[in-house]
Amino acid sequence: MIARVAAAHREAIERLPEGATLILQQVGWDEYEQLLADLAERPDLRVSYDRGRLEVMTPLAEHEAYARFIDDVVRVIADERGLLLEKRGSTTWKRRAIAGGVEADACYYVESASRIIGKRTIDLDVDPPPDIVVEIDITNESTSKHPTYAALGVREIWQYNGVAASFLELADTEYRATSESVSFPGVTPAMLAAALAQSARDGQTAALQSFRHRLRQPRSNGP
């Protein structure tokens, strides 16, 4: 029965155009896991699950370009500050105990990096969640994912809507806006937004060079 239902959902997912979102209700946990297994060869999709609500999104090419550029930005920050960094891309983070699962556009271990180095798979029942997740909110908002991220214990969310960036910090069970990164003090949403805008205008190499130069300036020189 689970296989038949999952197959029906998979057909709908395969017809999704680029930039579209499919939302399904009353999806069981076992069915969600079956769909994840069936879609293992579709890394372009983003699948999230929250207590029966399943959401599948197909990112735009622009969406992916921003996410991959943020990968480079985070690597520059870590290198400039001599910090450990482990990138885990759009890994699926899920726990049956909270009936939730989510896939970010990018995610990073910074403070917890030493705890997961060398691990091919991560078990959130014993291992820490990523310190930062990235959501590119061009086609739809990622607000619906916040309860799952909070339940998993993700400390920080970076969001970008194509114009502005925002950093959110976990406070108890909810996220609140913060003026700078928790994991990278001194790095602000304005800095990230400026770098992303330049990457679209002047190219990623030039934007990354400018970001590195700005990162090396004293904090008193501006955000």
Sine and cosine of phi, psi and omega as CSV:
sin_phi,cos_phi,sin_psi,cos_psi,sin_omega,cos_omega
0.00,0.00,-0.73,0.68,0.00,-1.00
-0.86,0.50,-0.68,0.73,-0.02,-1.00
-0.89,0.46,-0.64,0.77,-0.03,-1.00
-0.93,0.37,-0.69,0.72,0.00,-1.00
-0.91,0.42,-0.69,0.72,0.02,-1.00
-0.87,0.49,-0.62,0.78,0.01,-1.00
-0.89,0.45,-0.64,0.77,0.02,-1.00
-0.90,0.44,-0.68,0.73,0.04,-1.00
-0.91,0.42,-0.62,0.79,-0.03,-1.00
-0.89,0.45,-0.59,0.81,0.04,-1.00
-0.89,0.46,-0.66,0.75,0.03,-1.00
-0.91,0.42,-0.63,0.78,0.00,-1.00
-0.91,0.42,-0.64,0.77,-0.03,-1.00
-0.91,0.42,-0.38,0.93,0.00,-1.00
-1.00,-0.01,-0.01,1.00,-0.03,-1.00
-0.92,0.40,0.79,-0.61,0.09,-1.00
-0.97,0.23,0.27,-0.96,0.01,-1.00
-0.87,0.49,0.73,-0.68,0.02,-1.00
1.00,0.07,0.10,1.00,-0.04,-1.00
-0.99,-0.16,0.33,-0.94,0.03,-1.00
-0.78,-0.62,0.71,-0.70,0.07,-1.00
-0.92,-0.40,0.78,-0.63,0.02,-1.00
-0.88,-0.48,0.80,-0.59,0.02,-1.00
-0.86,-0.50,0.63,-0.77,0.00,-1.00
-0.94,-0.33,0.36,-0.93,0.07,-1.00
0.84,0.55,0.69,0.73,0.08,-1.00
-1.00,-0.09,0.81,-0.58,-0.01,-1.00
-0.96,0.28,0.34,-0.94,-0.03,-1.00
-0.87,0.49,-0.71,0.71,0.00,-1.00
-0.89,0.46,-0.59,0.81,0.03,-1.00
-0.93,0.38,-0.65,0.76,0.06,-1.00
-0.86,0.51,-0.72,0.69,-0.01,-1.00
-0.91,0.41,-0.57,0.82,0.04,-1.00
-0.91,0.41,-0.65,0.76,0.03,-1.00
-0.90,0.44,-0.66,0.75,0.05,-1.00
-0.85,0.52,-0.68,0.73,0.01,-1.00
-0.91,0.42,-0.66,0.75,-0.02,-1.00
-0.92,0.38,-0.50,0.87,-0.06,-1.00
-0.99,-0.14,0.25,0.97,-0.06,-1.00
-0.85,0.53,-0.48,0.88,-0.01,-1.00
-1.00,-0.06,0.26,0.97,0.05,-1.00
-0.86,-0.50,0.93,0.37,-0.01,-1.00
-0.91,0.40,-0.17,0.98,0.01,-1.00
-0.97,0.25,-0.30,0.95,-0.02,-1.00
-1.00,0.06,0.45,-0.89,0.13,-0.99
-0.87,-0.49,0.87,-0.49,-0.07,-1.00
-0.89,-0.45,0.77,-0.64,0.08,-1.00
-0.77,-0.64,0.44,-0.90,-0.07,-1.00
-0.60,-0.80,0.75,-0.66,0.01,-1.00
-0.61,-0.79,0.99,-0.13,0.10,-1.00
0.76,0.65,0.77,0.64,0.07,-1.00
0.98,-0.21,-0.27,0.96,0.01,-1.00
-0.99,-0.10,0.89,-0.46,-0.02,-1.00
-0.95,-0.32,0.75,-0.67,0.02,-1.00
-0.81,-0.59,0.77,-0.64,0.03,-1.00
-0.83,-0.56,0.78,-0.63,-0.03,-1.00
-0.79,-0.61,0.64,-0.77,0.06,-1.00
-0.95,-0.32,0.95,-0.32,-0.08,-1.00
-0.92,0.39,0.46,-0.89,0.14,-0.99
-0.98,0.19,0.30,-0.95,0.06,-1.00
-0.87,0.50,-0.61,0.79,0.04,-1.00
-0.87,0.49,-0.65,0.76,0.03,-1.00
-0.83,0.55,-0.75,0.66,-0.03,-1.00
-0.92,0.39,-0.60,0.80,0.01,-1.00
-0.88,0.48,-0.69,0.73,0.03,-1.00
-0.89,0.45,-0.70,0.71,-0.04,-1.00
-0.89,0.46,-0.69,0.73,-0.01,-1.00
-0.94,0.35,-0.54,0.84,0.07,-1.00
-0.92,0.38,-0.61,0.79,0.05,-1.00
-0.89,0.46,-0.57,0.82,0.12,-0.99
-0.80,0.60,-0.72,0.69,-0.02,-1.00
-0.92,0.40,-0.64,0.77,0.02,-1.00
-0.87,0.49,-0.72,0.69,-0.02,-1.00
-0.91,0.42,-0.62,0.79,0.05,-1.00
-0.89,0.45,-0.66,0.75,0.04,-1.00
-0.88,0.48,-0.70,0.71,0.00,-1.00
-0.86,0.50,-0.75,0.66,-0.03,-1.00
-0.89,0.46,-0.67,0.74,-0.01,-1.00
-0.91,0.41,-0.70,0.71,-0.03,-1.00
-0.90,0.44,-0.51,0.86,-0.05,-1.00
-0.97,-0.22,0.05,1.00,0.04,-1.00
0.91,0.42,0.63,0.78,-0.05,-1.00
-0.97,-0.25,0.51,-0.86,0.15,-0.99
-0.93,0.36,0.58,-0.81,0.04,-1.00
-0.55,-0.84,0.75,-0.66,0.12,-0.99
-0.81,-0.59,0.87,-0.49,0.01,-1.00
-1.00,-0.10,0.71,-0.70,-0.01,-1.00
-0.83,-0.56,0.33,0.94,0.14,-0.99
0.80,0.61,-0.72,-0.69,-0.02,-1.00
-0.97,-0.25,0.65,0.76,0.05,-1.00
-0.79,0.61,0.57,-0.82,0.09,-1.00
-0.99,0.14,0.83,-0.55,0.06,-1.00
-0.94,-0.34,0.87,-0.48,-0.06,-1.00
-0.53,-0.85,0.48,-0.88,0.09,-1.00
-0.59,-0.81,0.82,-0.57,0.00,-1.00
-0.90,0.44,-0.52,0.85,-0.05,-1.00
-0.87,0.50,-0.47,0.88,0.02,-1.00
-0.96,-0.30,0.05,1.00,-0.03,-1.00
0.79,0.61,0.70,0.71,-0.05,-1.00
-0.57,-0.82,0.51,-0.86,0.07,-1.00
-0.44,-0.90,0.47,-0.88,-0.09,-1.00
-0.41,-0.91,0.45,-0.89,0.08,-1.00
-0.78,-0.63,0.88,-0.48,0.04,-1.00
-1.00,0.10,0.16,-0.99,0.10,-1.00
-0.97,0.23,-0.41,0.91,0.09,-1.00
-0.27,-0.96,0.40,-0.92,0.06,-1.00
-0.43,-0.90,0.42,-0.91,-0.13,-0.99
-0.62,-0.79,0.62,-0.79,0.21,-0.98
-0.98,-0.20,0.80,-0.60,0.03,-1.00
-0.86,-0.52,-0.97,0.22,0.02,-1.00
-0.90,0.43,-0.48,0.87,-0.01,-1.00
-0.99,-0.14,0.14,0.99,-0.10,-1.00
-0.84,0.54,-0.66,0.75,-0.06,-1.00
-0.89,0.45,-0.38,0.92,-0.04,-1.00
-0.99,0.15,-0.26,0.97,-0.05,-1.00
-0.86,-0.52,-0.05,1.00,0.03,-1.00
-0.86,0.51,0.76,-0.65,0.01,-1.00
1.00,-0.02,-0.12,0.99,-0.01,-1.00
-1.00,-0.05,0.82,-0.57,0.03,-1.00
-0.97,0.24,-0.58,0.82,0.06,-1.00
-0.80,-0.60,0.48,-0.88,-0.02,-1.00
-0.86,-0.50,0.76,-0.65,0.01,-1.00
-0.96,-0.29,0.94,-0.34,-0.07,-1.00
-0.94,0.35,-0.12,0.99,0.12,-0.99
-0.96,0.27,-0.36,0.93,0.00,-1.00
-0.77,-0.64,-0.42,0.91,-0.03,-1.00
-0.99,-0.17,0.38,-0.92,0.01,-1.00
-0.97,0.26,0.42,-0.91,0.12,-0.99
-0.98,0.21,0.19,-0.98,0.07,-1.00
-0.88,0.48,0.46,-0.89,0.02,-1.00
-0.97,0.24,-0.58,0.82,-0.02,-1.00
-0.75,-0.66,0.69,-0.72,0.20,-0.98
-0.86,-0.51,0.50,-0.86,-0.02,-1.00
-0.90,-0.44,0.72,-0.69,0.07,-1.00
-0.81,-0.59,0.86,-0.51,0.08,-1.00
-1.00,-0.07,0.95,-0.31,-0.14,-0.99
-0.99,-0.17,0.84,0.54,0.01,-1.00
-1.00,0.08,-0.73,0.68,-0.05,-1.00
-1.00,-0.01,-0.48,0.88,0.05,-1.00
-0.36,-0.93,0.34,-0.94,-0.01,-1.00
-0.99,0.16,0.49,-0.87,-0.03,-1.00
-0.99,-0.14,0.19,0.98,-0.06,-1.00
-0.82,0.57,-0.58,0.82,-0.03,-1.00
-0.89,0.45,-0.33,0.94,0.00,-1.00
-1.00,0.09,-0.29,0.96,-0.11,-0.99
-0.84,0.55,-0.70,0.72,0.02,-1.00
-0.85,0.53,-0.59,0.80,0.01,-1.00
-0.94,0.33,-0.69,0.72,0.06,-1.00
-0.86,0.51,-0.67,0.75,0.00,-1.00
-0.90,0.43,-0.70,0.72,0.00,-1.00
-0.90,0.44,-0.52,0.85,0.04,-1.00
-0.98,0.20,-0.32,0.95,0.02,-1.00
1.00,-0.01,0.36,0.93,0.05,-1.00
-0.92,0.38,0.81,-0.59,-0.16,-0.99
-0.98,0.20,-0.51,0.86,-0.17,-0.99
-0.56,-0.83,0.67,-0.74,0.07,-1.00
-0.86,-0.51,0.75,-0.66,0.16,-0.99
-0.96,-0.29,0.78,-0.62,0.01,-1.00
-0.85,-0.53,0.58,-0.82,0.05,-1.00
-0.61,-0.79,0.79,-0.62,-0.07,-1.00
-0.96,-0.29,0.24,0.97,-0.02,-1.00
0.99,-0.14,-0.23,0.97,0.02,-1.00
-0.75,-0.66,-0.80,0.60,-0.07,-1.00
-0.86,-0.52,0.47,-0.88,0.07,-1.00
-0.93,-0.36,0.43,-0.90,0.10,-0.99
-0.61,-0.79,0.57,-0.82,0.08,-1.00
-0.92,-0.38,0.73,-0.69,-0.01,-1.00
-0.85,-0.52,0.69,-0.73,-0.01,-1.00
-0.91,-0.41,0.67,-0.74,0.02,-1.00
-0.95,0.31,0.83,-0.56,0.05,-1.00
-0.81,-0.59,0.96,-0.27,-0.12,-0.99
0.89,0.46,-0.96,-0.30,-0.05,-1.00
-0.91,-0.42,0.13,0.99,-0.03,-1.00
-0.74,-0.67,0.28,-0.96,0.02,-1.00
-0.97,-0.24,0.62,-0.79,0.05,-1.00
-0.77,-0.64,0.53,-0.85,-0.01,-1.00
-0.92,0.40,0.61,-0.79,0.04,-1.00
-0.77,-0.64,0.50,-0.86,-0.11,-0.99
-0.99,0.17,-0.24,0.97,0.05,-1.00
-0.48,-0.88,0.29,-0.96,-0.03,-1.00
-0.91,0.42,0.65,-0.76,0.08,-1.00
-0.94,0.33,-0.67,0.75,-0.04,-1.00
-0.98,0.19,-0.47,0.88,-0.02,-1.00
-0.79,-0.61,0.97,0.24,-0.02,-1.00
-0.80,0.60,0.67,-0.74,-0.01,-1.00
1.00,-0.10,-0.32,0.95,0.07,-1.00
-1.00,0.02,0.84,-0.54,-0.11,-0.99
-0.93,-0.37,0.30,-0.95,0.09,-1.00
-0.86,0.51,-0.60,0.80,0.01,-1.00
-0.89,0.46,-0.62,0.78,0.03,-1.00
-0.89,0.45,-0.70,0.72,-0.01,-1.00
-0.91,0.40,-0.71,0.71,-0.01,-1.00
-0.88,0.48,-0.66,0.75,0.01,-1.00
-0.89,0.45,-0.67,0.75,0.01,-1.00
-0.91,0.42,-0.67,0.74,0.00,-1.00
-0.92,0.40,-0.65,0.76,0.03,-1.00
-0.89,0.45,-0.66,0.75,0.01,-1.00
-0.92,0.39,-0.59,0.81,0.01,-1.00
-0.88,0.47,-0.59,0.81,0.03,-1.00
-0.97,0.26,-0.48,0.88,-0.07,-1.00
-1.00,0.00,-0.75,0.66,-0.14,-0.99
-0.94,-0.34,-0.11,0.99,-0.05,-1.00
0.98,-0.22,0.39,-0.92,-0.10,-0.99
-0.94,0.35,-0.60,0.80,-0.02,-1.00
-0.89,0.45,-0.75,0.66,0.01,-1.00
-0.89,0.46,-0.66,0.75,-0.02,-1.00
-0.91,0.42,-0.62,0.79,0.00,-1.00
-0.94,0.35,-0.62,0.79,0.06,-1.00
-0.90,0.44,-0.67,0.74,0.03,-1.00
-0.90,0.43,-0.65,0.76,0.00,-1.00
-0.91,0.42,-0.68,0.74,0.01,-1.00
-0.88,0.48,-0.68,0.73,0.01,-1.00
-0.88,0.47,-0.69,0.72,0.00,-1.00
-0.91,0.41,-0.60,0.80,-0.01,-1.00
-0.90,0.44,-0.48,0.88,-0.03,-1.00
-0.99,0.13,-0.14,0.99,0.01,-1.00
-0.98,0.21,0.49,-0.87,0.07,-1.00
-0.85,0.53,0.60,-0.80,-0.04,-1.00
-0.86,0.51,-0.47,0.88,-0.01,-1.00
-0.92,0.40,-0.23,0.97,-0.02,-1.00
-0.98,0.21,-0.05,1.00,0.02,-1.00
0.72,-0.70,0.09,-1.00,-0.03,-1.00
-0.94,0.34,0.00,0.00,0.00,0.00
